[in-house]
Amino acid sequence: MRRPALLLLDLIAVLAFAAIGRASHAEDVAGTLVTAAPFAAGAVVGVLVARAWRDPVAWRSGLLVWAGAVVVGLALRALVTGRLPLSFAVVATVALGVLVLGWRAVAHLVAASARRRVSR
């Protein structure tokens, strides 16, 4: 895959986090986008800090995108809503970690498998 497409996977991960959370509360698509927006902004900050376009699959890129999504996303959400329940912060941190780092883990496994096939 091309690098820009790989970076889109971070935004898809953030959108998946919001969609799963909003679906558990039977909310609509607009609510999902509103929920995702601060975390997507944070992920973009993480991409810029990490310069993730250089190596989007790198663990360093993933950790910084995750940190950006969590720190900036939770801060913006708290500013907008005027509150930040601890339970939401914990769930957001864990879910975003699984999703943002998870696609990278899958990519690393696929690459390792491809390398093993080639070396046979």
N, CA, C and O atoms as CSV, one atom per row, in Angstrom:
chain,resi,resn,atom,element,x,y,z
A,1,MET,N,N,0.838,-1.197,0.000
A,1,MET,CA,C,0.000,0.000,0.000
A,1,MET,C,C,0.874,1.249,0.000
A,1,MET,O,O,2.006,1.233,0.483
A,2,ARG,N,N,0.347,2.291,-0.531
A,2,ARG,CA,C,1.066,3.564,-0.538
A,2,ARG,C,C,0.964,4.232,0.831
A,2,ARG,O,O,0.015,3.998,1.580
A,3,ARG,N,N,1.930,5.047,1.140
A,3,ARG,CA,C,1.997,5.690,2.453
A,3,ARG,C,C,0.764,6.515,2.812
A,3,ARG,O,O,0.275,6.388,3.935
A,4,PRO,N,N,0.232,7.362,1.912
A,4,PRO,CA,C,-0.976,8.123,2.284
A,4,PRO,C,C,-2.148,7.207,2.642
A,4,PRO,O,O,-2.922,7.507,3.552
A,5,ALA,N,N,-2.271,6.101,1.927
A,5,ALA,CA,C,-3.353,5.162,2.232
A,5,ALA,C,C,-3.162,4.557,3.616
A,5,ALA,O,O,-4.133,4.338,4.340
A,6,LEU,N,N,-1.931,4.291,3.979
A,6,LEU,CA,C,-1.655,3.740,5.303
A,6,LEU,C,C,-2.021,4.744,6.392
A,6,LEU,O,O,-2.557,4.366,7.434
A,7,LEU,N,N,-1.731,6.029,6.150
A,7,LEU,CA,C,-2.077,7.052,7.139
A,7,LEU,C,C,-3.591,7.182,7.289
A,7,LEU,O,O,-4.078,7.528,8.365
A,8,LEU,N,N,-4.330,6.910,6.226
A,8,LEU,CA,C,-5.787,6.937,6.321
A,8,LEU,C,C,-6.297,5.875,7.277
A,8,LEU,O,O,-7.376,6.021,7.852
A,9,LEU,N,N,-5.530,4.808,7.451
A,9,LEU,CA,C,-5.940,3.758,8.389
A,9,LEU,C,C,-6.026,4.292,9.823
A,9,LEU,O,O,-6.829,3.802,10.615
A,10,ASP,N,N,-5.212,5.285,10.159
A,10,ASP,CA,C,-5.322,5.896,11.488
A,10,ASP,C,C,-6.656,6.622,11.638
A,10,ASP,O,O,-7.301,6.524,12.682
A,11,LEU,N,N,-7.067,7.338,10.615
A,11,LEU,CA,C,-8.358,8.026,10.678
A,11,LEU,C,C,-9.511,7.035,10.678
A,11,LEU,O,O,-10.526,7.256,11.339
A,12,ILE,N,N,-9.356,5.948,9.941
A,12,ILE,CA,C,-10.377,4.901,9.965
A,12,ILE,C,C,-10.451,4.271,11.352
A,12,ILE,O,O,-11.539,3.951,11.830
A,13,ALA,N,N,-9.305,4.094,11.997
A,13,ALA,CA,C,-9.280,3.546,13.355
A,13,ALA,C,C,-10.021,4.472,14.327
A,13,ALA,O,O,-10.783,4.006,15.174
A,14,VAL,N,N,-9.796,5.771,14.199
A,14,VAL,CA,C,-10.490,6.745,15.057
A,14,VAL,C,C,-11.982,6.722,14.776
A,14,VAL,O,O,-12.791,6.759,15.703
A,15,LEU,N,N,-12.345,6.661,13.524
A,15,LEU,CA,C,-13.757,6.605,13.152
A,15,LEU,C,C,-14.410,5.314,13.664
A,15,LEU,O,O,-15.556,5.334,14.113
A,16,ALA,N,N,-13.689,4.208,13.595
A,16,ALA,CA,C,-14.205,2.938,14.117
A,16,ALA,C,C,-14.429,3.032,15.622
A,16,ALA,O,O,-15.444,2.554,16.128
A,17,PHE,N,N,-13.496,3.639,16.333
A,17,PHE,CA,C,-13.640,3.840,17.777
A,17,PHE,C,C,-14.923,4.612,18.075
A,17,PHE,O,O,-15.707,4.213,18.935
A,18,ALA,N,N,-15.131,5.702,17.370
A,18,ALA,CA,C,-16.325,6.528,17.602
A,18,ALA,C,C,-17.589,5.787,17.198
A,18,ALA,O,O,-18.596,5.858,17.903
A,19,ALA,N,N,-17.557,5.084,16.087
A,19,ALA,CA,C,-18.742,4.364,15.613
A,19,ALA,C,C,-19.146,3.255,16.574
A,19,ALA,O,O,-20.331,3.072,16.855
A,20,ILE,N,N,-18.175,2.523,17.071
A,20,ILE,CA,C,-18.471,1.447,18.021
A,20,ILE,C,C,-19.053,2.028,19.305
A,20,ILE,O,O,-20.037,1.518,19.840
A,21,GLY,N,N,-18.440,3.088,19.785
A,21,GLY,CA,C,-18.938,3.726,21.006
A,21,GLY,C,C,-20.325,4.305,20.843
A,21,GLY,O,O,-21.186,4.129,21.704
A,22,ARG,N,N,-20.540,4.988,19.752
A,22,ARG,CA,C,-21.856,5.606,19.525
A,22,ARG,C,C,-22.929,4.551,19.269
A,22,ARG,O,O,-24.078,4.729,19.673
A,23,ALA,N,N,-22.568,3.464,18.609
A,23,ALA,CA,C,-23.538,2.397,18.349
A,23,ALA,C,C,-24.018,1.770,19.655
A,23,ALA,O,O,-25.168,1.343,19.761
A,24,SER,N,N,-23.134,1.719,20.646
A,24,SER,CA,C,-23.538,1.145,21.934
A,24,SER,C,C,-24.554,2.040,22.648
A,24,SER,O,O,-25.223,1.606,23.585
A,25,HIS,N,N,-24.662,3.288,22.197
A,25,HIS,CA,C,-25.640,4.225,22.759
A,25,HIS,C,C,-26.763,4.518,21.758
A,25,HIS,O,O,-27.559,5.435,21.960
A,26,ALA,N,N,-26.818,3.735,20.683
A,26,ALA,CA,C,-27.843,3.880,19.640
A,26,ALA,C,C,-27.918,5.309,19.101
A,26,ALA,O,O,-29.000,5.885,18.985
A,27,GLU,N,N,-26.757,5.867,18.776
A,27,GLU,CA,C,-26.706,7.228,18.256
A,27,GLU,C,C,-26.511,7.209,16.744
A,27,GLU,O,O,-26.188,6.167,16.174
A,28,ASP,N,N,-26.701,8.338,16.099
A,28,ASP,CA,C,-26.661,8.432,14.644
A,28,ASP,C,C,-25.263,8.725,14.098
A,28,ASP,O,O,-24.302,8.879,14.851
A,29,VAL,N,N,-25.179,8.796,12.774
A,29,VAL,CA,C,-23.912,9.038,12.088
A,29,VAL,C,C,-23.346,10.408,12.445
A,29,VAL,O,O,-22.139,10.541,12.646
A,30,ALA,N,N,-24.187,11.410,12.525
A,30,ALA,CA,C,-23.712,12.756,12.873
A,30,ALA,C,C,-23.046,12.741,14.251
A,30,ALA,O,O,-22.001,13.362,14.445
A,31,GLY,N,N,-23.642,12.043,15.188
A,31,GLY,CA,C,-23.050,11.921,16.525
A,31,GLY,C,C,-21.706,11.222,16.484
A,31,GLY,O,O,-20.795,11.566,17.236
A,32,THR,N,N,-21.586,10.245,15.608
A,32,THR,CA,C,-20.314,9.536,15.449
A,32,THR,C,C,-19.231,10.481,14.954
A,32,THR,O,O,-18.108,10.460,15.456
A,33,LEU,N,N,-19.565,11.310,13.970
A,33,LEU,CA,C,-18.584,12.257,13.424
A,33,LEU,C,C,-18.192,13.302,14.458
A,33,LEU,O,O,-17.026,13.691,14.538
A,34,VAL,N,N,-19.155,13.759,15.246
A,34,VAL,CA,C,-18.864,14.732,16.303
A,34,VAL,C,C,-17.946,14.114,17.360
A,34,VAL,O,O,-17.025,14.764,17.855
A,35,THR,N,N,-18.209,12.864,17.692
A,35,THR,CA,C,-17.358,12.171,18.662
A,35,THR,C,C,-15.958,11.955,18.106
A,35,THR,O,O,-14.971,12.120,18.823
A,36,ALA,N,N,-15.868,11.586,16.836
A,36,ALA,CA,C,-14.575,11.281,16.226
A,36,ALA,C,C,-13.712,12.513,15.998
A,36,ALA,O,O,-12.486,12.419,16.047
A,37,ALA,N,N,-14.324,13.661,15.752
A,37,ALA,CA,C,-13.584,14.865,15.337
A,37,ALA,C,C,-12.410,15.238,16.239
A,37,ALA,O,O,-11.309,15.428,15.722
A,38,PRO,N,N,-12.583,15.356,17.567
A,38,PRO,CA,C,-11.427,15.750,18.378
A,38,PRO,C,C,-10.310,14.705,18.370
A,38,PRO,O,O,-9.132,15.050,18.457
A,39,PHE,N,N,-10.683,13.434,18.267
A,39,PHE,CA,C,-9.675,12.370,18.254
A,39,PHE,C,C,-8.968,12.315,16.903
A,39,PHE,O,O,-7.777,12.013,16.831
A,40,ALA,N,N,-9.707,12.607,15.833
A,40,ALA,CA,C,-9.093,12.679,14.510
A,40,ALA,C,C,-8.102,13.849,14.462
A,40,ALA,O,O,-7.013,13.724,13.903
A,41,ALA,N,N,-8.487,14.981,15.050
A,41,ALA,CA,C,-7.563,16.126,15.109
A,41,ALA,C,C,-6.310,15.747,15.879
A,41,ALA,O,O,-5.199,16.097,15.481
A,42,GLY,N,N,-6.488,15.041,16.969
A,42,GLY,CA,C,-5.338,14.593,17.755
A,42,GLY,C,C,-4.468,13.618,16.987
A,42,GLY,O,O,-3.242,13.670,17.086
A,43,ALA,N,N,-5.086,12.728,16.223
A,43,ALA,CA,C,-4.310,11.790,15.415
A,43,ALA,C,C,-3.490,12.539,14.372
A,43,ALA,O,O,-2.343,12.177,14.107
A,44,VAL,N,N,-4.064,13.572,13.784
A,44,VAL,CA,C,-3.336,14.386,12.809
A,44,VAL,C,C,-2.139,15.067,13.478
A,44,VAL,O,O,-1.054,15.129,12.901
A,45,VAL,N,N,-2.340,15.569,14.680
A,45,VAL,CA,C,-1.218,16.152,15.431
A,45,VAL,C,C,-0.133,15.097,15.637
A,45,VAL,O,O,1.054,15.376,15.464
A,46,GLY,N,N,-0.543,13.892,16.006
A,46,GLY,CA,C,0.417,12.804,16.190
A,46,GLY,C,C,1.164,12.475,14.907
A,46,GLY,O,O,2.371,12.238,14.934
A,47,VAL,N,N,0.458,12.458,13.789
A,47,VAL,CA,C,1.098,12.210,12.486
A,47,VAL,C,C,2.145,13.281,12.204
A,47,VAL,O,O,3.247,12.972,11.750
A,48,LEU,N,N,1.803,14.538,12.473
A,48,LEU,CA,C,2.737,15.635,12.208
A,48,LEU,C,C,3.950,15.566,13.130
A,48,LEU,O,O,5.080,15.759,12.683
A,49,VAL,N,N,3.724,15.293,14.409
A,49,VAL,CA,C,4.843,15.189,15.363
A,49,VAL,C,C,5.758,14.029,14.992
A,49,VAL,O,O,6.982,14.157,15.024
A,50,ALA,N,N,5.155,12.897,14.641
A,50,ALA,CA,C,5.934,11.699,14.307
A,50,ALA,C,C,6.540,11.758,12.907
A,50,ALA,O,O,7.442,10.989,12.576
A,51,ARG,N,N,6.023,12.694,12.079
A,51,ARG,CA,C,6.357,12.686,10.651
A,51,ARG,C,C,6.066,11.296,10.097
A,51,ARG,O,O,6.872,10.690,9.392
A,52,ALA,N,N,4.890,10.828,10.445
A,52,ALA,CA,C,4.509,9.449,10.170
A,52,ALA,C,C,4.456,9.119,8.689
A,52,ALA,O,O,4.490,7.943,8.326
A,53,TRP,N,N,4.374,10.107,7.833
A,53,TRP,CA,C,4.357,9.842,6.398
A,53,TRP,C,C,5.653,9.192,5.949
A,53,TRP,O,O,5.686,8.536,4.908
A,54,ARG,N,N,6.731,9.367,6.725
A,54,ARG,CA,C,8.020,8.757,6.369
A,54,ARG,C,C,7.979,7.241,6.520
A,54,ARG,O,O,8.491,6.513,5.670
A,55,ASP,N,N,7.371,6.771,7.599
A,55,ASP,CA,C,7.244,5.331,7.842
A,55,ASP,C,C,5.976,5.093,8.654
A,55,ASP,O,O,6.041,4.928,9.872
A,56,PRO,N,N,4.833,5.074,7.995
A,56,PRO,CA,C,3.562,5.002,8.705
A,56,PRO,C,C,3.358,3.725,9.506
A,56,PRO,O,O,2.570,3.714,10.451
A,57,VAL,N,N,4.051,2.651,9.148
A,57,VAL,CA,C,3.863,1.377,9.834
A,57,VAL,C,C,4.772,1.255,11.062
A,57,VAL,O,O,4.593,0.346,11.872
A,58,ALA,N,N,5.723,2.142,11.205
A,58,ALA,CA,C,6.672,2.070,12.328
A,58,ALA,C,C,5.953,2.188,13.669
A,58,ALA,O,O,4.976,2.923,13.804
A,59,TRP,N,N,6.451,1.456,14.647
A,59,TRP,CA,C,5.867,1.510,15.991
A,59,TRP,C,C,5.941,2.914,16.562
A,59,TRP,O,O,5.012,3.358,17.236
A,60,ARG,N,N,7.040,3.623,16.299
A,60,ARG,CA,C,7.180,5.003,16.793
A,60,ARG,C,C,6.055,5.871,16.246
A,60,ARG,O,O,5.453,6.656,16.979
A,61,SER,N,N,5.779,5.728,14.964
A,61,SER,CA,C,4.679,6.486,14.360
A,61,SER,C,C,3.367,6.151,15.045
A,61,SER,O,O,2.597,7.045,15.396
A,62,GLY,N,N,3.115,4.875,15.235
A,62,GLY,CA,C,1.879,4.445,15.875
A,62,GLY,C,C,1.725,4.961,17.285
A,62,GLY,O,O,0.644,5.402,17.677
A,63,LEU,N,N,2.799,4.910,18.048
A,63,LEU,CA,C,2.738,5.384,19.439
A,63,LEU,C,C,2.458,6.881,19.499
A,63,LEU,O,O,1.689,7.336,20.346
A,64,LEU,N,N,3.074,7.642,18.608
A,64,LEU,CA,C,2.852,9.088,18.614
A,64,LEU,C,C,1.473,9.462,18.075
A,64,LEU,O,O,0.859,10.411,18.562
A,65,VAL,N,N,0.985,8.735,17.085
A,65,VAL,CA,C,-0.382,8.981,16.602
A,65,VAL,C,C,-1.378,8.653,17.705
A,65,VAL,O,O,-2.319,9.411,17.940
A,66,TRP,N,N,-1.177,7.535,18.376
A,66,TRP,CA,C,-2.042,7.132,19.490
A,66,TRP,C,C,-2.023,8.193,20.590
A,66,TRP,O,O,-3.072,8.614,21.076
A,67,ALA,N,N,-0.812,8.622,20.978
A,67,ALA,CA,C,-0.686,9.639,22.025
A,67,ALA,C,C,-1.382,10.932,21.616
A,67,ALA,O,O,-2.075,11.547,22.426
A,68,GLY,N,N,-1.205,11.341,20.382
A,68,GLY,CA,C,-1.869,12.553,19.909
A,68,GLY,C,C,-3.371,12.418,19.949
A,68,GLY,O,O,-4.073,13.318,20.411
A,69,ALA,N,N,-3.869,11.284,19.460
A,69,ALA,CA,C,-5.318,11.062,19.451
A,69,ALA,C,C,-5.876,11.102,20.871
A,69,ALA,O,O,-6.931,11.689,21.110
A,70,VAL,N,N,-5.176,10.483,21.800
A,70,VAL,CA,C,-5.668,10.417,23.184
A,70,VAL,C,C,-5.542,11.769,23.880
A,70,VAL,O,O,-6.528,12.289,24.401
A,71,VAL,N,N,-4.359,12.334,23.893
A,71,VAL,CA,C,-4.122,13.566,24.661
A,71,VAL,C,C,-4.903,14.737,24.078
A,71,VAL,O,O,-5.647,15.410,24.791
A,72,VAL,N,N,-4.734,14.975,22.794
A,72,VAL,CA,C,-5.432,16.097,22.157
A,72,VAL,C,C,-6.933,15.815,22.101
A,72,VAL,O,O,-7.747,16.693,22.386
A,73,GLY,N,N,-7.290,14.592,21.735
A,73,GLY,CA,C,-8.704,14.234,21.632
A,73,GLY,C,C,-9.451,14.383,22.946
A,73,GLY,O,O,-10.537,14.961,22.985
A,74,LEU,N,N,-8.877,13.869,24.014
A,74,LEU,CA,C,-9.545,13.992,25.320
A,74,LEU,C,C,-9.593,15.448,25.781
A,74,LEU,O,O,-10.590,15.883,26.357
A,75,ALA,N,N,-8.530,16.196,25.532
A,75,ALA,CA,C,-8.521,17.609,25.927
A,75,ALA,C,C,-9.602,18.395,25.169
A,75,ALA,O,O,-10.346,19.171,25.769
A,76,LEU,N,N,-9.682,18.191,23.864
A,76,LEU,CA,C,-10.700,18.887,23.070
A,76,LEU,C,C,-12.112,18.455,23.476
A,76,LEU,O,O,-13.019,19.283,23.562
A,77,ARG,N,N,-12.286,17.179,23.719
A,77,ARG,CA,C,-13.605,16.696,24.138
A,77,ARG,C,C,-14.001,17.318,25.473
A,77,ARG,O,O,-15.152,17.715,25.657
A,78,ALA,N,N,-13.061,17.404,26.397
A,78,ALA,CA,C,-13.350,18.015,27.697
A,78,ALA,C,C,-13.703,19.495,27.535
A,78,ALA,O,O,-14.600,19.995,28.214
A,79,LEU,N,N,-13.004,20.195,26.642
A,79,LEU,CA,C,-13.314,21.604,26.393
A,79,LEU,C,C,-14.711,21.782,25.808
A,79,LEU,O,O,-15.441,22.698,26.186
A,80,VAL,N,N,-15.069,20.906,24.891
A,80,VAL,CA,C,-16.365,21.025,24.216
A,80,VAL,C,C,-17.519,20.624,25.129
A,80,VAL,O,O,-18.540,21.310,25.179
A,81,THR,N,N,-17.359,19.518,25.848
A,81,THR,CA,C,-18.459,19.007,26.665
A,81,THR,C,C,-18.469,19.561,28.085
A,81,THR,O,O,-19.489,19.507,28.771
A,82,GLY,N,N,-17.340,20.089,28.518
A,82,GLY,CA,C,-17.249,20.611,29.881
A,82,GLY,C,C,-17.066,19.536,30.937
A,82,GLY,O,O,-17.126,19.814,32.134
A,83,ARG,N,N,-16.842,18.306,30.489
A,83,ARG,CA,C,-16.619,17.212,31.439
A,83,ARG,C,C,-15.812,16.118,30.754
A,83,ARG,O,O,-15.747,16.053,29.526
A,84,LEU,N,N,-15.201,15.262,31.563
A,84,LEU,CA,C,-14.434,14.146,31.031
A,84,LEU,C,C,-14.484,13.003,32.045
A,84,LEU,O,O,-13.633,12.914,32.930
A,85,PRO,N,N,-15.473,12.142,31.913
A,85,PRO,CA,C,-15.563,11.008,32.835
A,85,PRO,C,C,-14.333,10.105,32.727
A,85,PRO,O,O,-13.871,9.807,31.626
A,86,LEU,N,N,-13.816,9.681,33.855
A,86,LEU,CA,C,-12.638,8.820,33.881
A,86,LEU,C,C,-12.880,7.544,33.078
A,86,LEU,O,O,-11.988,7.082,32.366
A,87,SER,N,N,-14.062,6.980,33.188
A,87,SER,CA,C,-14.354,5.733,32.459
A,87,SER,C,C,-14.221,5.945,30.950
A,87,SER,O,O,-13.693,5.083,30.248
A,88,PHE,N,N,-14.694,7.081,30.451
A,88,PHE,CA,C,-14.574,7.374,29.023
A,88,PHE,C,C,-13.107,7.522,28.635
A,88,PHE,O,O,-12.688,7.015,27.594
A,89,ALA,N,N,-12.326,8.212,29.461
A,89,ALA,CA,C,-10.903,8.415,29.171
A,89,ALA,C,C,-10.168,7.079,29.100
A,89,ALA,O,O,-9.324,6.877,28.227
A,90,VAL,N,N,-10.484,6.177,30.008
A,90,VAL,CA,C,-9.830,4.864,30.017
A,90,VAL,C,C,-10.229,4.065,28.776
A,90,VAL,O,O,-9.373,3.503,28.092
A,91,VAL,N,N,-11.522,4.019,28.490
A,91,VAL,CA,C,-11.998,3.272,27.316
A,91,VAL,C,C,-11.415,3.856,26.033
A,91,VAL,O,O,-10.985,3.104,25.158
A,92,ALA,N,N,-11.393,5.175,25.907
A,92,ALA,CA,C,-10.844,5.815,24.709
A,92,ALA,C,C,-9.360,5.486,24.554
A,92,ALA,O,O,-8.904,5.179,23.453
A,93,THR,N,N,-8.615,5.547,25.641
A,93,THR,CA,C,-7.180,5.266,25.587
A,93,THR,C,C,-6.916,3.835,25.139
A,93,THR,O,O,-6.086,3.595,24.262
A,94,VAL,N,N,-7.619,2.893,25.739
A,94,VAL,CA,C,-7.408,1.482,25.398
A,94,VAL,C,C,-7.891,1.182,23.975
A,94,VAL,O,O,-7.174,0.558,23.194
A,95,ALA,N,N,-9.104,1.628,23.643
A,95,ALA,CA,C,-9.664,1.324,22.327
A,95,ALA,C,C,-8.822,1.938,21.210
A,95,ALA,O,O,-8.543,1.277,20.210
A,96,LEU,N,N,-8.421,3.187,21.376
A,96,LEU,CA,C,-7.594,3.823,20.350
A,96,LEU,C,C,-6.238,3.133,20.237
A,96,LEU,O,O,-5.701,2.995,19.138
A,97,GLY,N,N,-5.686,2.702,21.362
A,97,GLY,CA,C,-4.424,1.960,21.323
A,97,GLY,C,C,-4.548,0.663,20.535
A,97,GLY,O,O,-3.707,0.343,19.695
A,98,VAL,N,N,-5.612,-0.072,20.824
A,98,VAL,CA,C,-5.837,-1.337,20.106
A,98,VAL,C,C,-6.011,-1.089,18.614
A,98,VAL,O,O,-5.438,-1.809,17.796
A,99,LEU,N,N,-6.784,-0.092,18.257
A,99,LEU,CA,C,-7.069,0.166,16.843
A,99,LEU,C,C,-5.881,0.779,16.099
A,99,LEU,O,O,-5.537,0.325,15.008
A,100,VAL,N,N,-5.255,1.800,16.675
A,100,VAL,CA,C,-4.146,2.494,15.999
A,100,VAL,C,C,-2.899,1.615,15.940
A,100,VAL,O,O,-2.198,1.596,14.928
A,101,LEU,N,N,-2.623,0.893,17.015
A,101,LEU,CA,C,-1.456,0.007,17.005
A,101,LEU,C,C,-1.789,-1.343,16.381
A,101,LEU,O,O,-0.913,-2.028,15.852
A,102,GLY,N,N,-3.068,-1.716,16.449
A,102,GLY,CA,C,-3.475,-3.014,15.927
A,102,GLY,C,C,-3.274,-3.173,14.438
A,102,GLY,O,O,-2.804,-4.218,13.987
A,103,TRP,N,N,-3.624,-2.143,13.652
A,103,TRP,CA,C,-3.430,-2.293,12.220
A,103,TRP,C,C,-1.942,-2.363,11.875
A,103,TRP,O,O,-1.556,-2.986,10.886
A,104,ARG,N,N,-1.119,-1.726,12.688
A,104,ARG,CA,C,0.326,-1.810,12.458
A,104,ARG,C,C,0.839,-3.209,12.786
A,104,ARG,O,O,1.706,-3.736,12.089
A,105,ALA,N,N,0.307,-3.804,13.840
A,105,ALA,CA,C,0.701,-5.173,14.194
A,105,ALA,C,C,0.344,-6.129,13.057
A,105,ALA,O,O,1.144,-6.991,12.693
A,106,VAL,N,N,-0.847,-5.977,12.502
A,106,VAL,CA,C,-1.256,-6.812,11.369
A,106,VAL,C,C,-0.316,-6.582,10.187
A,106,VAL,O,O,0.096,-7.541,9.534
A,107,ALA,N,N,0.020,-5.349,9.908
A,107,ALA,CA,C,0.928,-5.042,8.795
A,107,ALA,C,C,2.295,-5.686,9.011
A,107,ALA,O,O,2.886,-6.219,8.071
A,108,HIS,N,N,2.798,-5.641,10.242
A,108,HIS,CA,C,4.093,-6.266,10.544
A,108,HIS,C,C,4.016,-7.779,10.368
A,108,HIS,O,O,4.952,-8.390,9.851
A,109,LEU,N,N,2.917,-8.385,10.790
A,109,LEU,CA,C,2.752,-9.831,10.627
A,109,LEU,C,C,2.678,-10.224,9.155
A,109,LEU,O,O,3.276,-11.219,8.747
A,110,VAL,N,N,1.951,-9.452,8.361
A,110,VAL,CA,C,1.845,-9.726,6.926
A,110,VAL,C,C,3.217,-9.586,6.261
A,110,VAL,O,O,3.593,-10.414,5.432
A,111,ALA,N,N,3.956,-8.547,6.623
A,111,ALA,CA,C,5.290,-8.342,6.035
A,111,ALA,C,C,6.234,-9.470,6.426
A,111,ALA,O,O,7.006,-9.947,5.595
A,112,ALA,N,N,6.180,-9.899,7.676
A,112,ALA,CA,C,7.041,-10.996,8.121
A,112,ALA,C,C,6.697,-12.287,7.396
A,112,ALA,O,O,7.586,-13.050,7.019
A,113,SER,N,N,5.419,-12.527,7.204
A,113,SER,CA,C,4.974,-13.716,6.481
A,113,SER,C,C,5.452,-13.678,5.038
A,113,SER,O,O,5.892,-14.695,4.501
A,114,ALA,N,N,5.367,-12.521,4.413
A,114,ALA,CA,C,5.828,-12.362,3.031
A,114,ALA,C,C,7.338,-12.594,2.936
A,114,ALA,O,O,7.820,-13.218,1.990
A,115,ARG,N,N,8.071,-12.088,3.918
A,115,ARG,CA,C,9.533,-12.299,3.925
A,115,ARG,C,C,9.884,-13.789,4.056
A,115,ARG,O,O,10.810,-14.278,3.408
A,116,ARG,N,N,9.136,-14.491,4.897
A,116,ARG,CA,C,9.387,-15.924,5.074
A,116,ARG,C,C,9.105,-16.692,3.780
A,116,ARG,O,O,9.849,-17.607,3.427
A,117,ARG,N,N,8.041,-16.324,3.078
A,117,ARG,CA,C,7.718,-16.995,1.818
A,117,ARG,C,C,8.788,-16.760,0.766
A,117,ARG,O,O,9.143,-17.666,0.012
A,118,VAL,N,N,9.300,-15.532,0.722
A,118,VAL,CA,C,10.316,-15.193,-0.273
A,118,VAL,C,C,11.627,-15.921,0.027
A,118,VAL,O,O,12.321,-16.348,-0.895
A,119,SER,N,N,11.964,-16.063,1.293
A,119,SER,CA,C,13.245,-16.678,1.653
A,119,SER,C,C,13.245,-18.200,1.513
A,119,SER,O,O,14.299,-18.819,1.662
A,120,ARG,N,N,12.114,-18.812,1.236
A,120,ARG,CA,C,12.053,-20.279,1.089
A,120,ARG,C,C,12.597,-20.720,-0.222
A,120,ARG,O,O,12.622,-21.917,-0.509
